[in-house]
């Protein structure tokens, strides 16, 4: 299977466990891998035979701007489910969601969750 990768979408959302995270919001990073057959679009050089990346990003943005979730894990699940529902030509999706600046006193380079979901 072929793969489309979309890396490091920087989106604003109101997700998190702390009340101030839900109130103020914060930036999240989202990276995706969509497993699909790219041969029809590539051979024909025809976007109508492939996946429109703008529609994929719009679907992710809808989840990010939707109702607040507490966990990165839940955010990743919601994004994966939305993509599998909207894009039947995708056989599996890998979603990585993260907070580049998490609200923890120790500080770190970010906290990320990565899941893979398929149509099985």
Order of alpha helices (4+ residues) and beta strands (2+ residues): beta-alpha-beta-alpha-alpha-alpha-beta-beta
